[in-house]
Amino acid sequence: MIAAPYRKHGVATALLEAALERLRARGVRVAEAYPGRQQDSPQGNYRGPLQMFLRAGFEPYRETERHLIVRKPL
């Protein structure tokens, strides 16, 4: 979760990009994320906003009652 004063400044996106690079370096072939389907508050959106993952190249894979599972080949 990004602290309120730092939201909307690209911090989560930078962290996601760094994580993806680290996963690639370790030989991971697919990254998966679980953003919430309902993004009603910053606290409830602690897994990251769906739009951030879509902009990073993740694609919808499967839906559950509470989450949309997204994947990205590395």
PDB file of N, CA, C, O and CB in Angstrom:
ATOM      1  N   MET A   1       0.850  -1.166   0.000  1.00  0.00           N
ATOM      2  CA  MET A   1       0.000   0.000   0.000  1.00  0.00           C
ATOM      3  C   MET A   1       0.896   1.230   0.000  1.00  0.00           C
ATOM      4  O   MET A   1       1.876   1.299   0.742  1.00  0.00           O
ATOM      5  CB  MET A   1      -0.967  -0.002   1.218  1.00  0.00           C
ATOM      6  N   ILE A   2       0.558   2.175  -0.820  1.00  0.00           N
ATOM      7  CA  ILE A   2       1.321   3.416  -0.934  1.00  0.00           C
ATOM      8  C   ILE A   2       0.715   4.444   0.020  1.00  0.00           C
ATOM      9  O   ILE A   2      -0.502   4.633   0.040  1.00  0.00           O
ATOM     10  CB  ILE A   2       1.324   3.949  -2.409  1.00  0.00           C
ATOM     11  N   ALA A   3       1.554   5.103   0.804  1.00  0.00           N
ATOM     12  CA  ALA A   3       1.081   6.121   1.741  1.00  0.00           C
ATOM     13  C   ALA A   3       0.371   7.242   0.984  1.00  0.00           C
ATOM     14  O   ALA A   3       0.766   7.597  -0.126  1.00  0.00           O
ATOM     15  CB  ALA A   3       2.257   6.689   2.569  1.00  0.00           C
ATOM     16  N   ALA A   4      -0.664   7.788   1.583  1.00  0.00           N
ATOM     17  CA  ALA A   4      -1.516   8.784   0.942  1.00  0.00           C
ATOM     18  C   ALA A   4      -0.753   9.921   0.262  1.00  0.00           C
ATOM     19  O   ALA A   4      -1.103  10.271  -0.865  1.00  0.00           O
ATOM     20  CB  ALA A   4      -2.443   9.357   1.954  1.00  0.00           C
ATOM     21  N   PRO A   5       0.260  10.513   0.876  1.00  0.00           N
ATOM     22  CA  PRO A   5       0.932  11.635   0.216  1.00  0.00           C
ATOM     23  C   PRO A   5       1.669  11.254  -1.074  1.00  0.00           C
ATOM     24  O   PRO A   5       2.007  12.124  -1.877  1.00  0.00           O
ATOM     25  CB  PRO A   5       1.904  12.257   1.169  1.00  0.00           C
ATOM     26  N   TYR A   6       1.916   9.965  -1.270  1.00  0.00           N
ATOM     27  CA  TYR A   6       2.694   9.514  -2.416  1.00  0.00           C
ATOM     28  C   TYR A   6       1.849   8.849  -3.497  1.00  0.00           C
ATOM     29  O   TYR A   6       2.381   8.434  -4.527  1.00  0.00           O
ATOM     30  CB  TYR A   6       3.752   8.563  -1.959  1.00  0.00           C
ATOM     31  N   ARG A   7       0.560   8.745  -3.280  1.00  0.00           N
ATOM     32  CA  ARG A   7      -0.319   8.158  -4.295  1.00  0.00           C
ATOM     33  C   ARG A   7      -0.431   9.093  -5.492  1.00  0.00           C
ATOM     34  O   ARG A   7      -0.332  10.313  -5.360  1.00  0.00           O
ATOM     35  CB  ARG A   7      -1.721   7.866  -3.707  1.00  0.00           C
ATOM     36  N   LYS A   8      -0.637   8.501  -6.651  1.00  0.00           N
ATOM     37  CA  LYS A   8      -0.795   9.248  -7.915  1.00  0.00           C
ATOM     38  C   LYS A   8       0.511   9.908  -8.354  1.00  0.00           C
ATOM     39  O   LYS A   8       0.493  10.895  -9.090  1.00  0.00           O
ATOM     40  CB  LYS A   8      -1.885  10.317  -7.765  1.00  0.00           C
ATOM     41  N   HIS A   9       1.647   9.363  -7.902  1.00  0.00           N
ATOM     42  CA  HIS A   9       2.956   9.880  -8.308  1.00  0.00           C
ATOM     43  C   HIS A   9       3.786   8.808  -9.022  1.00  0.00           C
ATOM     44  O   HIS A   9       4.969   9.021  -9.288  1.00  0.00           O
ATOM     45  CB  HIS A   9       3.719  10.405  -7.085  1.00  0.00           C
ATOM     46  N   GLY A  10       3.184   7.670  -9.331  1.00  0.00           N
ATOM     47  CA  GLY A  10       3.892   6.621 -10.050  1.00  0.00           C
ATOM     48  C   GLY A  10       4.702   5.674  -9.176  1.00  0.00           C
ATOM     49  O   GLY A  10       5.484   4.877  -9.695  1.00  0.00           O
ATOM     50  N   VAL A  11       4.532   5.747  -7.872  1.00  0.00           N
ATOM     51  CA  VAL A  11       5.313   4.897  -6.968  1.00  0.00           C
ATOM     52  C   VAL A  11       4.953   3.423  -7.167  1.00  0.00           C
ATOM     53  O   VAL A  11       5.843   2.583  -7.300  1.00  0.00           O
ATOM     54  CB  VAL A  11       5.077   5.310  -5.497  1.00  0.00           C
ATOM     55  N   ALA A  12       3.673   3.106  -7.189  1.00  0.00           N
ATOM     56  CA  ALA A  12       3.251   1.704  -7.350  1.00  0.00           C
ATOM     57  C   ALA A  12       3.693   1.159  -8.701  1.00  0.00           C
ATOM     58  O   ALA A  12       4.105   0.003  -8.801  1.00  0.00           O
ATOM     59  CB  ALA A  12       1.719   1.575  -7.206  1.00  0.00           C
ATOM     60  N   THR A  13       3.611   1.977  -9.733  1.00  0.00           N
ATOM     61  CA  THR A  13       4.045   1.541 -11.067  1.00  0.00           C
ATOM     62  C   THR A  13       5.542   1.258 -11.073  1.00  0.00           C
ATOM     63  O   THR A  13       5.980   0.262 -11.649  1.00  0.00           O
ATOM     64  CB  THR A  13       3.700   2.608 -12.130  1.00  0.00           C
ATOM     65  N   ALA A  14       6.319   2.111 -10.447  1.00  0.00           N
ATOM     66  CA  ALA A  14       7.765   1.895 -10.369  1.00  0.00           C
ATOM     67  C   ALA A  14       8.086   0.617  -9.594  1.00  0.00           C
ATOM     68  O   ALA A  14       8.975  -0.141  -9.982  1.00  0.00           O
ATOM     69  CB  ALA A  14       8.453   3.101  -9.707  1.00  0.00           C
ATOM     70  N   LEU A  15       7.366   0.382  -8.504  1.00  0.00           N
ATOM     71  CA  LEU A  15       7.568  -0.844  -7.733  1.00  0.00           C
ATOM     72  C   LEU A  15       7.197  -2.081  -8.547  1.00  0.00           C
ATOM     73  O   LEU A  15       7.890  -3.097  -8.489  1.00  0.00           O
ATOM     74  CB  LEU A  15       6.746  -0.801  -6.445  1.00  0.00           C
ATOM     75  N   LEU A  16       6.108  -1.996  -9.303  1.00  0.00           N
ATOM     76  CA  LEU A  16       5.698  -3.119 -10.152  1.00  0.00           C
ATOM     77  C   LEU A  16       6.760  -3.396 -11.210  1.00  0.00           C
ATOM     78  O   LEU A  16       7.126  -4.551 -11.430  1.00  0.00           O
ATOM     79  CB  LEU A  16       4.337  -2.828 -10.823  1.00  0.00           C
ATOM     80  N   GLU A  17       7.255  -2.357 -11.863  1.00  0.00           N
ATOM     81  CA  GLU A  17       8.290  -2.543 -12.887  1.00  0.00           C
ATOM     82  C   GLU A  17       9.547  -3.179 -12.299  1.00  0.00           C
ATOM     83  O   GLU A  17      10.144  -4.062 -12.917  1.00  0.00           O
ATOM     84  CB  GLU A  17       8.642  -1.200 -13.540  1.00  0.00           C
ATOM     85  N   ALA A  18       9.948  -2.737 -11.117  1.00  0.00           N
ATOM     86  CA  ALA A  18      11.126  -3.317 -10.463  1.00  0.00           C
ATOM     87  C   ALA A  18      10.887  -4.789 -10.115  1.00  0.00           C
ATOM     88  O   ALA A  18      11.776  -5.624 -10.286  1.00  0.00           O
ATOM     89  CB  ALA A  18      11.481  -2.521  -9.188  1.00  0.00           C
ATOM     90  N   ALA A  19       9.695  -5.099  -9.632  1.00  0.00           N
ATOM     91  CA  ALA A  19       9.371  -6.488  -9.295  1.00  0.00           C
ATOM     92  C   ALA A  19       9.398  -7.370 -10.540  1.00  0.00           C
ATOM     93  O   ALA A  19       9.906  -8.490 -10.500  1.00  0.00           O
ATOM     94  CB  ALA A  19       7.990  -6.571  -8.619  1.00  0.00           C
ATOM     95  N   LEU A  20       8.854  -6.867 -11.637  1.00  0.00           N
ATOM     96  CA  LEU A  20       8.846  -7.655 -12.882  1.00  0.00           C
ATOM     97  C   LEU A  20      10.267  -7.902 -13.376  1.00  0.00           C
ATOM     98  O   LEU A  20      10.582  -9.001 -13.831  1.00  0.00           O
ATOM     99  CB  LEU A  20       8.026  -6.936 -13.975  1.00  0.00           C
ATOM    100  N   GLU A  21      11.118  -6.897 -13.292  1.00  0.00           N
ATOM    101  CA  GLU A  21      12.517  -7.075 -13.706  1.00  0.00           C
ATOM    102  C   GLU A  21      13.224  -8.114 -12.836  1.00  0.00           C
ATOM    103  O   GLU A  21      14.000  -8.934 -13.327  1.00  0.00           O
ATOM    104  CB  GLU A  21      13.270  -5.735 -13.636  1.00  0.00           C
ATOM    105  N   ARG A  22      12.943  -8.062 -11.566  1.00  0.00           N
ATOM    106  CA  ARG A  22      13.561  -9.030 -10.645  1.00  0.00           C
ATOM    107  C   ARG A  22      13.067 -10.451 -10.927  1.00  0.00           C
ATOM    108  O   ARG A  22      13.844 -11.404 -10.892  1.00  0.00           O
ATOM    109  CB  ARG A  22      13.256  -8.647  -9.178  1.00  0.00           C
ATOM    110  N   LEU A  23      11.784 -10.580 -11.204  1.00  0.00           N
ATOM    111  CA  LEU A  23      11.237 -11.902 -11.537  1.00  0.00           C
ATOM    112  C   LEU A  23      11.861 -12.433 -12.826  1.00  0.00           C
ATOM    113  O   LEU A  23      12.224 -13.607 -12.909  1.00  0.00           O
ATOM    114  CB  LEU A  23       9.699 -11.835 -11.678  1.00  0.00           C
ATOM    115  N   ARG A  24      11.984 -11.562 -13.834  1.00  0.00           N
ATOM    116  CA  ARG A  24      12.622 -11.977 -15.097  1.00  0.00           C
ATOM    117  C   ARG A  24      14.046 -12.465 -14.839  1.00  0.00           C
ATOM    118  O   ARG A  24      14.462 -13.501 -15.356  1.00  0.00           O
ATOM    119  CB  ARG A  24      12.635 -10.805 -16.117  1.00  0.00           C
ATOM    120  N   ALA A  25      14.780 -11.710 -14.039  1.00  0.00           N
ATOM    121  CA  ALA A  25      16.179 -12.061 -13.747  1.00  0.00           C
ATOM    122  C   ALA A  25      16.290 -13.409 -13.047  1.00  0.00           C
ATOM    123  O   ALA A  25      17.307 -14.093 -13.163  1.00  0.00           O
ATOM    124  CB  ALA A  25      16.827 -10.979 -12.883  1.00  0.00           C
ATOM    125  N   ARG A  26      15.247 -13.787 -12.325  1.00  0.00           N
ATOM    126  CA  ARG A  26      15.248 -15.081 -11.619  1.00  0.00           C
ATOM    127  C   ARG A  26      14.698 -16.212 -12.472  1.00  0.00           C
ATOM    128  O   ARG A  26      14.608 -17.352 -12.017  1.00  0.00           O
ATOM    129  CB  ARG A  26      14.438 -14.978 -10.340  1.00  0.00           C
ATOM    130  N   GLY A  27      14.329 -15.900 -13.709  1.00  0.00           N
ATOM    131  CA  GLY A  27      13.851 -16.937 -14.614  1.00  0.00           C
ATOM    132  C   GLY A  27      12.361 -17.219 -14.558  1.00  0.00           C
ATOM    133  O   GLY A  27      11.889 -18.195 -15.141  1.00  0.00           O
ATOM    134  N   VAL A  28      11.627 -16.384 -13.870  1.00  0.00           N
ATOM    135  CA  VAL A  28      10.172 -16.571 -13.799  1.00  0.00           C
ATOM    136  C   VAL A  28       9.594 -16.270 -15.178  1.00  0.00           C
ATOM    137  O   VAL A  28       9.988 -15.298 -15.822  1.00  0.00           O
ATOM    138  CB  VAL A  28       9.520 -15.647 -12.695  1.00  0.00           C
ATOM    139  N   ARG A  29       8.676 -17.091 -15.621  1.00  0.00           N
ATOM    140  CA  ARG A  29       8.120 -16.938 -16.969  1.00  0.00           C
ATOM    141  C   ARG A  29       6.793 -16.208 -17.023  1.00  0.00           C
ATOM    142  O   ARG A  29       6.452 -15.621 -18.050  1.00  0.00           O
ATOM    143  CB  ARG A  29       7.952 -18.271 -17.587  1.00  0.00           C
ATOM    144  N   VAL A  30       6.032 -16.234 -15.923  1.00  0.00           N
ATOM    145  CA  VAL A  30       4.713 -15.594 -15.902  1.00  0.00           C
ATOM    146  C   VAL A  30       4.504 -14.922 -14.554  1.00  0.00           C
ATOM    147  O   VAL A  30       4.753 -15.516 -13.504  1.00  0.00           O
ATOM    148  CB  VAL A  30       3.582 -16.627 -16.182  1.00  0.00           C
ATOM    149  N   ALA A  31       4.045 -13.678 -14.597  1.00  0.00           N
ATOM    150  CA  ALA A  31       3.681 -12.958 -13.365  1.00  0.00           C
ATOM    151  C   ALA A  31       2.165 -12.936 -13.266  1.00  0.00           C
ATOM    152  O   ALA A  31       1.469 -12.850 -14.278  1.00  0.00           O
ATOM    153  CB  ALA A  31       4.269 -11.495 -13.350  1.00  0.00           C
ATOM    154  N   GLU A  32       1.669 -13.013 -12.064  1.00  0.00           N
ATOM    155  CA  GLU A  32       0.225 -13.033 -11.835  1.00  0.00           C
ATOM    156  C   GLU A  32      -0.100 -12.039 -10.723  1.00  0.00           C
ATOM    157  O   GLU A  32       0.657 -11.905  -9.762  1.00  0.00           O
ATOM    158  CB  GLU A  32      -0.275 -14.474 -11.467  1.00  0.00           C
ATOM    159  N   ALA A  33      -1.218 -11.353 -10.856  1.00  0.00           N
ATOM    160  CA  ALA A  33      -1.644 -10.384  -9.846  1.00  0.00           C
ATOM    161  C   ALA A  33      -3.137 -10.555  -9.598  1.00  0.00           C
ATOM    162  O   ALA A  33      -3.854 -11.144 -10.408  1.00  0.00           O
ATOM    163  CB  ALA A  33      -1.320  -8.925 -10.290  1.00  0.00           C
ATOM    164  N   TYR A  34      -3.586 -10.033  -8.473  1.00  0.00           N
ATOM    165  CA  TYR A  34      -4.965 -10.242  -8.036  1.00  0.00           C
ATOM    166  C   TYR A  34      -5.634  -8.925  -7.624  1.00  0.00           C
ATOM    167  O   TYR A  34      -6.029  -8.777  -6.468  1.00  0.00           O
ATOM    168  CB  TYR A  34      -5.000 -11.233  -6.869  1.00  0.00           C
ATOM    169  N   PRO A  35      -5.766  -7.970  -8.546  1.00  0.00           N
ATOM    170  CA  PRO A  35      -6.443  -6.723  -8.175  1.00  0.00           C
ATOM    171  C   PRO A  35      -7.911  -6.981  -7.860  1.00  0.00           C
ATOM    172  O   PRO A  35      -8.541  -7.872  -8.430  1.00  0.00           O
ATOM    173  CB  PRO A  35      -6.318  -5.683  -9.302  1.00  0.00           C
ATOM    174  N   GLY A  36      -8.435  -6.184  -6.945  1.00  0.00           N
ATOM    175  CA  GLY A  36      -9.842  -6.327  -6.578  1.00  0.00           C
ATOM    176  C   GLY A  36     -10.765  -5.909  -7.706  1.00  0.00           C
ATOM    177  O   GLY A  36     -10.428  -5.031  -8.501  1.00  0.00           O
ATOM    178  N   ARG A  37     -11.911  -6.527  -7.773  1.00  0.00           N
ATOM    179  CA  ARG A  37     -12.896  -6.179  -8.800  1.00  0.00           C
ATOM    180  C   ARG A  37     -13.590  -4.870  -8.472  1.00  0.00           C
ATOM    181  O   ARG A  37     -13.954  -4.116  -9.374  1.00  0.00           O
ATOM    182  CB  ARG A  37     -13.929  -7.292  -8.950  1.00  0.00           C
ATOM    183  N   GLN A  38     -13.778  -4.595  -7.183  1.00  0.00           N
ATOM    184  CA  GLN A  38     -14.399  -3.345  -6.761  1.00  0.00           C
ATOM    185  C   GLN A  38     -13.324  -2.481  -6.120  1.00  0.00           C
ATOM    186  O   GLN A  38     -12.720  -2.859  -5.116  1.00  0.00           O
ATOM    187  CB  GLN A  38     -15.589  -3.598  -5.772  1.00  0.00           C
ATOM    188  N   GLN A  39     -13.099  -1.335  -6.704  1.00  0.00           N
ATOM    189  CA  GLN A  39     -12.069  -0.442  -6.201  1.00  0.00           C
ATOM    190  C   GLN A  39     -12.741   0.744  -5.532  1.00  0.00           C
ATOM    191  O   GLN A  39     -12.787   1.847  -6.076  1.00  0.00           O
ATOM    192  CB  GLN A  39     -11.121   0.024  -7.339  1.00  0.00           C
ATOM    193  N   ASP A  40     -13.261   0.489  -4.340  1.00  0.00           N
ATOM    194  CA  ASP A  40     -14.078   1.484  -3.666  1.00  0.00           C
ATOM    195  C   ASP A  40     -13.308   2.407  -2.740  1.00  0.00           C
ATOM    196  O   ASP A  40     -13.830   3.449  -2.343  1.00  0.00           O
ATOM    197  CB  ASP A  40     -15.133   0.806  -2.900  1.00  0.00           C
ATOM    198  N   SER A  41     -12.078   2.050  -2.384  1.00  0.00           N
ATOM    199  CA  SER A  41     -11.283   2.912  -1.510  1.00  0.00           C
ATOM    200  C   SER A  41      -9.806   2.583  -1.707  1.00  0.00           C
ATOM    201  O   SER A  41      -9.469   1.477  -2.127  1.00  0.00           O
ATOM    202  CB  SER A  41     -11.698   2.736  -0.014  1.00  0.00           C
ATOM    203  N   PRO A  42      -8.924   3.535  -1.406  1.00  0.00           N
ATOM    204  CA  PRO A  42      -7.489   3.234  -1.502  1.00  0.00           C
ATOM    205  C   PRO A  42      -7.077   2.074  -0.595  1.00  0.00           C
ATOM    206  O   PRO A  42      -6.220   1.269  -0.961  1.00  0.00           O
ATOM    207  CB  PRO A  42      -6.671   4.472  -1.148  1.00  0.00           C
ATOM    208  N   GLN A  43      -7.685   1.991   0.576  1.00  0.00           N
ATOM    209  CA  GLN A  43      -7.339   0.904   1.495  1.00  0.00           C
ATOM    210  C   GLN A  43      -7.804  -0.442   0.944  1.00  0.00           C
ATOM    211  O   GLN A  43      -7.107  -1.446   1.092  1.00  0.00           O
ATOM    212  CB  GLN A  43      -7.962   1.152   2.881  1.00  0.00           C
ATOM    213  N   GLY A  44      -8.971  -0.469   0.314  1.00  0.00           N
ATOM    214  CA  GLY A  44      -9.475  -1.701  -0.261  1.00  0.00           C
ATOM    215  C   GLY A  44      -8.771  -2.081  -1.548  1.00  0.00           C
ATOM    216  O   GLY A  44      -8.946  -3.190  -2.054  1.00  0.00           O
ATOM    217  N   ASN A  45      -7.981  -1.169  -2.075  1.00  0.00           N
ATOM    218  CA  ASN A  45      -7.289  -1.372  -3.341  1.00  0.00           C
ATOM    219  C   ASN A  45      -5.799  -1.643  -3.111  1.00  0.00           C
ATOM    220  O   ASN A  45      -4.966  -1.334  -3.963  1.00  0.00           O
ATOM    221  CB  ASN A  45      -7.475  -0.148  -4.252  1.00  0.00           C
ATOM    222  N   TYR A  46      -5.476  -2.217  -1.960  1.00  0.00           N
ATOM    223  CA  TYR A  46      -4.079  -2.383  -1.575  1.00  0.00           C
ATOM    224  C   TYR A  46      -3.290  -3.310  -2.483  1.00  0.00           C
ATOM    225  O   TYR A  46      -2.059  -3.263  -2.480  1.00  0.00           O
ATOM    226  CB  TYR A  46      -4.008  -2.891  -0.188  1.00  0.00           C
ATOM    227  N   ARG A  47      -3.953  -4.138  -3.247  1.00  0.00           N
ATOM    228  CA  ARG A  47      -3.236  -5.039  -4.162  1.00  0.00           C
ATOM    229  C   ARG A  47      -2.799  -4.337  -5.436  1.00  0.00           C
ATOM    230  O   ARG A  47      -2.056  -4.901  -6.240  1.00  0.00           O
ATOM    231  CB  ARG A  47      -4.110  -6.230  -4.515  1.00  0.00           C
ATOM    232  N   GLY A  48      -3.253  -3.124  -5.618  1.00  0.00           N
ATOM    233  CA  GLY A  48      -2.929  -2.347  -6.814  1.00  0.00           C
ATOM    234  C   GLY A  48      -4.138  -2.235  -7.709  1.00  0.00           C
ATOM    235  O   GLY A  48      -4.949  -3.158  -7.781  1.00  0.00           O
ATOM    236  N   PRO A  49      -4.266  -1.118  -8.391  1.00  0.00           N
ATOM    237  CA  PRO A  49      -5.415  -0.926  -9.269  1.00  0.00           C
ATOM    238  C   PRO A  49      -5.299  -1.745 -10.552  1.00  0.00           C
ATOM    239  O   PRO A  49      -4.216  -1.897 -11.116  1.00  0.00           O
ATOM    240  CB  PRO A  49      -5.568   0.544  -9.610  1.00  0.00           C
ATOM    241  N   LEU A  50      -6.408  -2.252 -10.985  1.00  0.00           N
ATOM    242  CA  LEU A  50      -6.456  -3.041 -12.214  1.00  0.00           C
ATOM    243  C   LEU A  50      -5.818  -2.290 -13.373  1.00  0.00           C
ATOM    244  O   LEU A  50      -5.053  -2.877 -14.138  1.00  0.00           O
ATOM    245  CB  LEU A  50      -7.898  -3.408 -12.557  1.00  0.00           C
ATOM    246  N   GLN A  51      -6.116  -1.014 -13.516  1.00  0.00           N
ATOM    247  CA  GLN A  51      -5.590  -0.244 -14.646  1.00  0.00           C
ATOM    248  C   GLN A  51      -4.068  -0.205 -14.671  1.00  0.00           C
ATOM    249  O   GLN A  51      -3.474  -0.177 -15.749  1.00  0.00           O
ATOM    250  CB  GLN A  51      -6.130   1.168 -14.604  1.00  0.00           C
ATOM    251  N   MET A  52      -3.432  -0.203 -13.524  1.00  0.00           N
ATOM    252  CA  MET A  52      -1.971  -0.220 -13.473  1.00  0.00           C
ATOM    253  C   MET A  52      -1.438  -1.510 -14.100  1.00  0.00           C
ATOM    254  O   MET A  52      -0.480  -1.483 -14.872  1.00  0.00           O
ATOM    255  CB  MET A  52      -1.472  -0.082 -12.012  1.00  0.00           C
ATOM    256  N   PHE A  53      -2.063  -2.628 -13.765  1.00  0.00           N
ATOM    257  CA  PHE A  53      -1.612  -3.902 -14.314  1.00  0.00           C
ATOM    258  C   PHE A  53      -1.884  -3.986 -15.817  1.00  0.00           C
ATOM    259  O   PHE A  53      -1.054  -4.496 -16.570  1.00  0.00           O
ATOM    260  CB  PHE A  53      -2.299  -5.063 -13.590  1.00  0.00           C
ATOM    261  N   LEU A  54      -3.023  -3.497 -16.248  1.00  0.00           N
ATOM    262  CA  LEU A  54      -3.333  -3.512 -17.679  1.00  0.00           C
ATOM    263  C   LEU A  54      -2.342  -2.650 -18.460  1.00  0.00           C
ATOM    264  O   LEU A  54      -1.886  -3.048 -19.531  1.00  0.00           O
ATOM    265  CB  LEU A  54      -4.773  -3.019 -17.923  1.00  0.00           C
ATOM    266  N   ARG A  55      -2.006  -1.474 -17.932  1.00  0.00           N
ATOM    267  CA  ARG A  55      -1.018  -0.603 -18.588  1.00  0.00           C
ATOM    268  C   ARG A  55       0.353  -1.273 -18.645  1.00  0.00           C
ATOM    269  O   ARG A  55       1.134  -1.008 -19.559  1.00  0.00           O
ATOM    270  CB  ARG A  55      -0.912   0.745 -17.847  1.00  0.00           C
ATOM    271  N   ALA A  56       0.646  -2.131 -17.686  1.00  0.00           N
ATOM    272  CA  ALA A  56       1.938  -2.823 -17.641  1.00  0.00           C
ATOM    273  C   ALA A  56       1.961  -4.073 -18.518  1.00  0.00           C
ATOM    274  O   ALA A  56       2.963  -4.786 -18.551  1.00  0.00           O
ATOM    275  CB  ALA A  56       2.273  -3.201 -16.209  1.00  0.00           C
ATOM    276  N   GLY A  57       0.873  -4.342 -19.222  1.00  0.00           N
ATOM    277  CA  GLY A  57       0.849  -5.479 -20.135  1.00  0.00           C
ATOM    278  C   GLY A  57       0.227  -6.747 -19.600  1.00  0.00           C
ATOM    279  O   GLY A  57       0.262  -7.778 -20.271  1.00  0.00           O
ATOM    280  N   PHE A  58      -0.343  -6.697 -18.408  1.00  0.00           N
ATOM    281  CA  PHE A  58      -1.064  -7.853 -17.880  1.00  0.00           C
ATOM    282  C   PHE A  58      -2.378  -8.002 -18.636  1.00  0.00           C
ATOM    283  O   PHE A  58      -2.945  -7.019 -19.112  1.00  0.00           O
ATOM    284  CB  PHE A  58      -1.318  -7.707 -16.348  1.00  0.00           C
ATOM    285  N   GLU A  59      -2.851  -9.227 -18.742  1.00  0.00           N
ATOM    286  CA  GLU A  59      -4.130  -9.504 -19.400  1.00  0.00           C
ATOM    287  C   GLU A  59      -5.021 -10.296 -18.456  1.00  0.00           C
ATOM    288  O   GLU A  59      -4.533 -11.114 -17.676  1.00  0.00           O
ATOM    289  CB  GLU A  59      -3.920 -10.279 -20.730  1.00  0.00           C
ATOM    290  N   PRO A  60      -6.330 -10.054 -18.525  1.00  0.00           N
ATOM    291  CA  PRO A  60      -7.258 -10.827 -17.691  1.00  0.00           C
ATOM    292  C   PRO A  60      -7.104 -12.320 -17.976  1.00  0.00           C
ATOM    293  O   PRO A  60      -7.007 -12.741 -19.129  1.00  0.00           O
ATOM    294  CB  PRO A  60      -8.722 -10.378 -17.940  1.00  0.00           C
ATOM    295  N   TYR A  61      -7.085 -13.102 -16.911  1.00  0.00           N
ATOM    296  CA  TYR A  61      -6.932 -14.547 -17.029  1.00  0.00           C
ATOM    297  C   TYR A  61      -8.163 -15.277 -16.506  1.00  0.00           C
ATOM    298  O   TYR A  61      -8.675 -16.197 -17.144  1.00  0.00           O
ATOM    299  CB  TYR A  61      -5.688 -15.012 -16.277  1.00  0.00           C
ATOM    300  N   ARG A  62      -8.635 -14.847 -15.323  1.00  0.00           N
ATOM    301  CA  ARG A  62      -9.772 -15.516 -14.701  1.00  0.00           C
ATOM    302  C   ARG A  62     -10.394 -14.581 -13.679  1.00  0.00           C
ATOM    303  O   ARG A  62      -9.730 -13.674 -13.179  1.00  0.00           O
ATOM    304  CB  ARG A  62      -9.344 -16.852 -14.039  1.00  0.00           C
ATOM    305  N   GLU A  63     -11.643 -14.793 -13.373  1.00  0.00           N
ATOM    306  CA  GLU A  63     -12.333 -13.982 -12.372  1.00  0.00           C
ATOM    307  C   GLU A  63     -12.754 -14.852 -11.199  1.00  0.00           C
ATOM    308  O   GLU A  63     -13.137 -16.011 -11.360  1.00  0.00           O
ATOM    309  CB  GLU A  63     -13.560 -13.277 -12.986  1.00  0.00           C
ATOM    310  N   THR A  64     -12.672 -14.262 -10.025  1.00  0.00           N
ATOM    311  CA  THR A  64     -13.255 -14.877  -8.851  1.00  0.00           C
ATOM    312  C   THR A  64     -14.317 -13.904  -8.341  1.00  0.00           C
ATOM    313  O   THR A  64     -14.541 -12.851  -8.938  1.00  0.00           O
ATOM    314  CB  THR A  64     -12.163 -15.199  -7.749  1.00  0.00           C
ATOM    315  N   GLU A  65     -14.944 -14.250  -7.275  1.00  0.00           N
ATOM    316  CA  GLU A  65     -15.989 -13.380  -6.732  1.00  0.00           C
ATOM    317  C   GLU A  65     -15.441 -12.000  -6.363  1.00  0.00           C
ATOM    318  O   GLU A  65     -16.117 -10.989  -6.552  1.00  0.00           O
ATOM    319  CB  GLU A  65     -16.630 -14.030  -5.506  1.00  0.00           C
ATOM    320  N   ARG A  66     -14.227 -11.962  -5.842  1.00  0.00           N
ATOM    321  CA  ARG A  66     -13.672 -10.698  -5.348  1.00  0.00           C
ATOM    322  C   ARG A  66     -12.554 -10.117  -6.197  1.00  0.00           C
ATOM    323  O   ARG A  66     -12.266  -8.924  -6.097  1.00  0.00           O
ATOM    324  CB  ARG A  66     -13.169 -10.892  -3.972  1.00  0.00           C
ATOM    325  N   HIS A  67     -11.909 -10.942  -7.040  1.00  0.00           N
ATOM    326  CA  HIS A  67     -10.726 -10.491  -7.766  1.00  0.00           C
ATOM    327  C   HIS A  67     -10.791 -10.840  -9.248  1.00  0.00           C
ATOM    328  O   HIS A  67     -11.470 -11.779  -9.665  1.00  0.00           O
ATOM    329  CB  HIS A  67      -9.481 -11.095  -7.154  1.00  0.00           C
ATOM    330  N   LEU A  68     -10.073 -10.064 -10.009  1.00  0.00           N
ATOM    331  CA  LEU A  68      -9.813 -10.406 -11.399  1.00  0.00           C
ATOM    332  C   LEU A  68      -8.352 -10.842 -11.425  1.00  0.00           C
ATOM    333  O   LEU A  68      -7.466 -10.068 -11.063  1.00  0.00           O
ATOM    334  CB  LEU A  68     -10.108  -9.186 -12.399  1.00  0.00           C
ATOM    335  N   ILE A  69      -8.107 -12.041 -11.839  1.00  0.00           N
ATOM    336  CA  ILE A  69      -6.723 -12.536 -11.910  1.00  0.00           C
ATOM    337  C   ILE A  69      -6.163 -12.106 -13.251  1.00  0.00           C
ATOM    338  O   ILE A  69      -6.757 -12.360 -14.299  1.00  0.00           O
ATOM    339  CB  ILE A  69      -6.644 -14.108 -11.733  1.00  0.00           C
ATOM    340  N   VAL A  70      -5.007 -11.449 -13.206  1.00  0.00           N
ATOM    341  CA  VAL A  70      -4.350 -10.988 -14.432  1.00  0.00           C
ATOM    342  C   VAL A  70      -2.973 -11.610 -14.514  1.00  0.00           C
ATOM    343  O   VAL A  70      -2.332 -11.860 -13.493  1.00  0.00           O
ATOM    344  CB  VAL A  70      -4.255  -9.438 -14.476  1.00  0.00           C
ATOM    345  N   ARG A  71      -2.516 -11.862 -15.745  1.00  0.00           N
ATOM    346  CA  ARG A  71      -1.216 -12.499 -15.965  1.00  0.00           C
ATOM    347  C   ARG A  71      -0.451 -11.746 -17.037  1.00  0.00           C
ATOM    348  O   ARG A  71      -1.017 -11.084 -17.907  1.00  0.00           O
ATOM    349  CB  ARG A  71      -1.385 -13.983 -16.364  1.00  0.00           C
ATOM    350  N   LYS A  72       0.881 -11.884 -16.930  1.00  0.00           N
ATOM    351  CA  LYS A  72       1.764 -11.286 -17.932  1.00  0.00           C
ATOM    352  C   LYS A  72       2.920 -12.243 -18.173  1.00  0.00           C
ATOM    353  O   LYS A  72       3.619 -12.626 -17.235  1.00  0.00           O
ATOM    354  CB  LYS A  72       2.282  -9.878 -17.475  1.00  0.00           C
ATOM    355  N   PRO A  73       3.128 -12.633 -19.439  1.00  0.00           N
ATOM    356  CA  PRO A  73       4.316 -13.443 -19.733  1.00  0.00           C
ATOM    357  C   PRO A  73       5.571 -12.585 -19.587  1.00  0.00           C
ATOM    358  O   PRO A  73       5.596 -11.419 -19.981  1.00  0.00           O
ATOM    359  CB  PRO A  73       4.235 -14.051 -21.166  1.00  0.00           C
ATOM    360  N   LEU A  74       6.598 -13.182 -19.018  1.00  0.00           N
ATOM    361  CA  LEU A  74       7.857 -12.457 -18.839  1.00  0.00           C
ATOM    362  C   LEU A  74       8.896 -12.995 -19.806  1.00  0.00           C
ATOM    363  O   LEU A  74      10.031 -12.519 -19.820  1.00  0.00           O
ATOM    364  CB  LEU A  74       8.363 -12.571 -17.381  1.00  0.00           C
TER     365      LEU A  74
END
